[in-house]
């Protein structure tokens, strides 16, 4: 991290999230701007952008805001470098493992949906004049 601060517009461009969405995540307590400019503008760091990218990746997998908050809390505590007892560390790691399992399950469900959608599109294409059936 080089200490560079970005305004919300640059963060929106880098994350492909709207300003409104970023503000919503801020209101929900998922991300907090690292600083404010003298004029009161939100200022973000690369770490803030990385946090927003985690949120952005969780959203299409159906995770709720509470689940996002819980996972971010667990990873924040693991990354903080503070003294964690072995039981606390293992409990946090177990929470992360559960989210990884949930994400992997959702990815598999999405793969099945995508395969079905591709089959459907191929079926429609085959019905159109001038299209040869796809070869395996």
NORPE-V107295 format. One line per field, one symbol per residue. ss: DSSP state (2 for helix, 1 for strand, 0 for the rest). Layout:
ss->???
This chain:
ss->0000011222222220002222222220000000110000011102222222222222200000222222222222222000000222222222222222222222222222222222222222222000000000
